[in-house]
Structures are given as structure tokens and as C-alpha cells.
């Protein structure tokens, strides 16, 4: 997806909860870091954050603190045990996540982070549940939509794409998660 234009910031979202988007976000960040790229995973889900749990880090100093207090955003980034991988937790859960993510301060913070990292992955809440991902999307290079096999309804996926289109941010891909191997599939034996 980045052949013609360099993609530095990726926003990961889904139509609904339970698609595995936070796991996908973490694994994608790990892959970029393992490729030797200085990578930052941001927990942009200020309602039900998980990144701090995944990497066993302190949640209390993070994105919300930097946006509401006079704390340098780069100083809020925490090193992980994986070389080249840093995380920015959501920070203290604020009463107004949507306003913070759509604020001018957030844009300035992202611009500052782009100067310090090669790749930035932002895990956000589901787009059909709250509009947090939609207000943040225009400050990114592209969106990846995570859908879950046998759970995400086709109409919900279409609605999510329509919502993202409104932001004029390119959808650079989709990930179909939770697909199980089926022995009766014609491809099963070819790749085994």
C-alpha cells in the first residue's frame, strides 16, 4: 500500500468490538520494529485501553496526560523489551476522549512524534461504536479496518467504510481476522 507514497502513521479500527484489532495493532507494531524501524504503538482507545496490559506498562502517564498537561509527548513514550518498539499508553482515562483526539494539540503531538519514529500505529475504538477514530483519522496517512470472520456483518463493514470515507483518509487495507483452517478447503492441502 505504500508503493507510491510513504505511509508513516496507520490508524487501526474496526466496525465493532471483539474483532481483535488491538492484538493486530500490537503485532503489526512488533513486525515493523523487528524490521529495524523505530516504531511507536499508541493506545488511542481512551475508553477501554489495552496496550498497557499487553506490554505490562504503567498506564497513568501517557497520551491524555500529554494533551491535558504540559508534558512532552516524547517523554511519555515507554520502551518495551522488543528492540525498536515503544508504546504510548492512553494515560489517565479522560472524561472527553473525542475532544482530546480531535484537538489541535493532538495534531501537534502527532507531528512531533513523526519526527522521532519511523512508524506509528494507533489502536482506536471501533468506528461504529464511537467517533474517536473518525476525528483522529485525518491526522494519519491511512486506515486499516479489522473485521472478524463469521462475526462482522457485511452491512456493518460497509457502514464503517462509509464513515471512514467521510474523513477523506485513505483506507489502505482490511484484515480478515479469526479465519479458521478448514480441511475441506481446496487450499488447505496446498499450503500444508
N, C-alpha and C positions, 0 to 999 in steps of 0.2 A: 504493500500500500504506500510505501514511502519512496517509490522509484523516482517520481517527478519532483516531489517536494519532501524535504526532511521533516519528519514527524518527531517532535521532541516531547510534547505533552499529550498524553492519552487519558481520556475520561472513560471509565468503565461503569456501565449501568445495566439495568435490566428492566423488564416491564413490571415484575412483581418480586416479592420476597421468595427466598428459597431456591434461587437459580444457581447459587454457588459463585456469584460474581466476586465476592471478597476473596475466596480461595483462588479464583482465576487471576485477580489483581495481584495477589501475593506471588503466585507462581510466575506470572509474566515479569514482575519486577525482579525476581530471582534470576530468571533466564537472561535478562538484559545485564544484570550485574555480573553474572558468570561469563558473559561475552566480553567483560572488561570495561563496560560502560558505567560511569559513576551514576547510580540510579537512586531515585527517591520515590518511595511509596507514600502517598498522602492519604490519610483517612479523612475523606470528605463527607463521611456519614456521621454527622454530628448528632444524630438521633439514636442510632444503635451501632456505635463504633465497635470494630473487632480487631483492627490491625494491632493494637497494643497487646491483645491476648495472643494473637498468632505468633508474635515475636517476643513475648514476655517482657514488655517495656512499660515504663511509667506513662500513664495516660494524662496526668494532671498538668503537664507543660506541653503545649502543642499549638495547633493551628488557631484555635479560638483565643488562646492567651495572647498570641502574637497580634491578632486582629483587634483585640479589645484593650490591650495594654501596650506599653512602649517597650516591647521585647523584639529583638531582631529575629526574624523568621528563621534565618540560617542557624542561629543558636538553639532553636527548638528542635532541630533535626537530630535524631538519635542514631548512632552507629548500631549495626547488627553484627552477629557473628559471621555473616556472609560478606566476603570481601566485596567492596564497591557498593554495598546496599545500605541505604539509610532509610529511616521511616520518620514521618511527621505524624504523630498521633492527632486525634481530633482536639485534644486538650479538654478543659473543663466543659461539660455539655452546656451550651448557652441556651437562653430562652428564645433566641431569634436566629436559628441557623440559616434560614433562607436569606435574610437580610445581610448576614455576615458574608456568605458565599457570593452574593451578588454585588458586594460593595466595591468601591474604588480601592479600598485598602487591600482587598483580596487580589485584584488585578496587579497592583504594585508588588504585593508579596510574591505572586507567581513570576512576575518579571525578574525579581531578584533571585528567585530560586533557579530560573532558567540559566542564569549566569554561573551558577555553582554546580549544576548537574547536567549530564548528557541526556538522560531520560527521566521523565516524571510521569508516574502512573497515579491517577486519582480514583480511588474507590468511592463511589457515591451511592446514595439511596436509590431504590427503584423509581424510575421516571413516572410511572403511573400511580405511585403512592403519594409522593411529594414532589414539588418542583425544584428541589435543590440542584439536581443535575442540570436542569434546563438553564438556571441562572449562571451556573459555572461553565457550561459548555462553550460559550463564545470566547472564553479566555484560553481555550485549548486548541490543539491542532486537529483533533479528531476524536470520535466517539466509537467505542466498541460496545455492541449490545450483546449481552449474555442471555440466552434463552435455554430452557430446560426441556429435554426430550420428554414427551408424553405428559407434560405439565403446563407449559406455556401455551395458551391458546393462540391460534393463528391470528385471530382478530386483535388480541392484546398486543402481540408483536407488531402488527400493522399500526395500531394506535400509538404505540411507543415510538415507532419510526416517524410517524406524522408529527408527534410532539417535538422530537429532536430536530426535524426539518425546519421547524419554526425558528430555531436558534441560528440557522444558516451555518451550522458547524457540520463538516462532512462526517458521515458515518463511514468509517474506513473498513468496517468488518463486523461480523457477528460470530459468536461462538455458540455452538450447539453443545451443551453440557449434559452429562448424565446418560449418554448413549451406552447401552449395554451390548456386548458382543452376542450375536445370535448365531448359533451353529447352523441354522438353516439359511443364513445369508450367503449369497454366491461369493462374496468377498472374504468370508471368514477363513476358508481353507487356503486361499491365495496368499494371505499375509501371515499364516501360522508357520 
